[in-house]
């Protein structure tokens, strides 16, 4: 049994991000949606809100400006991420790595995760970041390994049942 205390160092935005090809395509699709549709919807909301008169007491205008700020910030963030990504080319099935699907047993439950880069992590979709304590703890493991991983609520034991694409 291995013990993995989890990662202590956090990555900064300037460091290279690792994503799957699917993750890169989702990022590009979101960017395209923001640039071609959402941005113009917000501009139209601003035009409409300006027509309501005094901008100093116009909550619709304030809300539209906040939304515009969020959209433009997200566009810049996605452009930066897409420019700095490294796409995982080859997914191994003998050891857990980025892009791997891994079936684990823990606390009497069988779970399946895909290990992905932090940019595309989404626990609701079963996509676990390689930078998370559990993701990092599973990295490099093989089917049959039992590993203890330190998480915020304590130490959790995982048995790796299967690794596949």
C-alpha positions in Angstrom: 0.0 0.0 0.0 1.3 3.4 -1.0 0.7 6.6 0.9 0.4 9.8 -1.0 0.1 13.0 1.1 -1.2 15.1 -1.9 0.2 18.1 -3.7 1.4 21.2 -1.8 2.4 23.4 -4.8 -0.3 25.1 -6.8 0.2 26.1 -10.4 0.1 29.7 -11.6 -1.8 30.9 -14.7 1.4 31.4 -16.6 2.4 27.8 -16.4 1.5 25.4 -19.2 -1.9 23.7 -18.8 -2.5 20.1 -19.8 -5.8 19.2 -21.4 -7.3 16.4 -23.4 -8.3 17.0 -27.0 -11.9 17.0 -25.9 -11.2 19.6 -23.3 -9.5 21.8 -25.9 -12.4 21.5 -28.2 -14.8 22.5 -25.4 -12.7 25.6 -24.6 -12.6 26.6 -28.3 -16.4 26.2 -28.5 -17.0 28.3 -25.4 -14.7 31.0 -26.7 -16.5 31.0 -30.1 -19.9 31.3 -28.4 -18.7 34.1 -26.2 -17.2 36.1 -29.1 -20.0 35.5 -31.7 -23.2 35.4 -29.6 -22.9 36.3 -25.9 -20.8 39.4 -26.4 -23.4 40.9 -28.8 -26.3 39.9 -26.6 -24.7 41.9 -23.7 -24.1 44.9 -26.1 -27.8 44.8 -26.9 -28.7 44.7 -23.2 -26.5 47.8 -22.7 -28.3 49.6 -25.5 -31.7 48.8 -24.1 -30.7 49.8 -20.6 -29.3 53.1 -21.8 -32.7 53.9 -23.2 -34.2 53.8 -19.7 -32.7 57.2 -18.8 -30.5 58.2 -15.9 -27.6 55.8 -15.8 -26.6 56.7 -12.2 -29.8 54.9 -10.9 -30.2 52.4 -13.6 -29.9 48.8 -12.2 -30.4 47.2 -15.6 -27.4 49.2 -17.0 -25.3 48.3 -14.0 -26.2 44.6 -14.4 -25.4 44.7 -18.1 -22.0 46.4 -17.4 -21.2 43.7 -14.9 -22.1 41.0 -17.3 -20.0 42.6 -20.0 -17.1 42.7 -17.7 -17.5 39.0 -16.9 -17.8 38.0 -20.6 -14.7 40.0 -21.6 -12.8 38.6 -18.7 -13.8 35.1 -19.6 -12.8 35.7 -23.3 -9.3 36.8 -22.2 -9.0 33.9 -19.8 -9.9 31.3 -22.5 -7.7 32.9 -25.1 -4.8 32.7 -22.6 -5.6 29.1 -21.7 -5.9 28.0 -25.3 -2.6 29.7 -26.1 -0.8 27.9 -23.3 -2.3 24.4 -23.4 -0.5 21.2 -24.0 -2.8 18.5 -25.4 -2.4 15.0 -24.1 -1.6 13.0 -27.2 -1.3 9.4 -25.9 -3.4 8.0 -23.1 -1.8 5.1 -21.3 -3.8 2.2 -20.0 -1.2 0.4 -17.9 -0.8 3.3 -15.4 -3.1 6.2 -14.4 -2.2 9.4 -16.3 -4.0 12.4 -17.8 -6.7 11.3 -20.1 -7.1 7.9 -18.3 -10.4 6.6 -17.1 -9.9 4.9 -13.8 -12.3 2.8 -11.8 -11.7 2.8 -8.1 -13.2 1.3 -5.0 -13.4 3.4 -1.9 -15.6 3.3 1.2 -17.7 0.4 -0.2 -18.4 2.3 -3.5 -17.1 1.8 -7.0 -16.5 5.1 -8.8 -15.1 6.0 -12.2 -13.2 9.2 -13.0 -11.4 10.6 -16.0 -8.1 12.2 -15.0 -7.8 15.6 -16.7 -5.9 18.8 -16.5 -7.2 21.4 -14.0 -8.7 23.5 -16.8 -11.3 20.9 -17.7 -11.9 19.4 -14.3 -15.6 18.9 -13.4 -16.5 16.5 -10.6 -20.2 16.4 -11.7 -19.0 15.0 -15.0 -16.6 12.6 -13.3 -13.6 14.6 -14.6 -11.0 14.8 -11.8 -8.1 17.2 -11.9 -4.6 15.8 -11.9 -3.7 18.6 -9.5 -6.4 17.6 -7.0 -5.3 15.5 -4.0 -7.1 12.4 -5.3 -6.1 13.0 -9.0 -2.5 13.4 -8.0 -2.6 10.4 -5.7 -3.9 8.2 -8.4 -1.4 9.3 -11.0 1.2 6.6 -11.8 -0.8 3.9 -10.1 -1.6 0.5 -11.8 -4.7 -1.7 -11.7 -4.6 -3.6 -8.4 -2.8 -0.9 -6.5 -4.2 0.3 -3.2 -3.3 3.9 -2.3 -4.0 6.1 0.7 -4.5 9.7 -0.2 -4.7 12.6 2.2 -7.7 14.8 1.5 -9.2 17.7 3.5 -11.4 15.4 5.5 -8.6 12.9 6.3 -7.0 9.9 4.7 -9.0 7.9 2.1 -8.1 4.5 0.7 -8.6 3.8 -3.0 -8.2 0.5 -4.8 -7.6 0.9 -8.5 -9.9 -1.6 -10.2 -9.3 -0.8 -13.9 -7.6 1.8 -16.2 -8.9 2.4 -19.7 -9.3 5.0 -22.4 
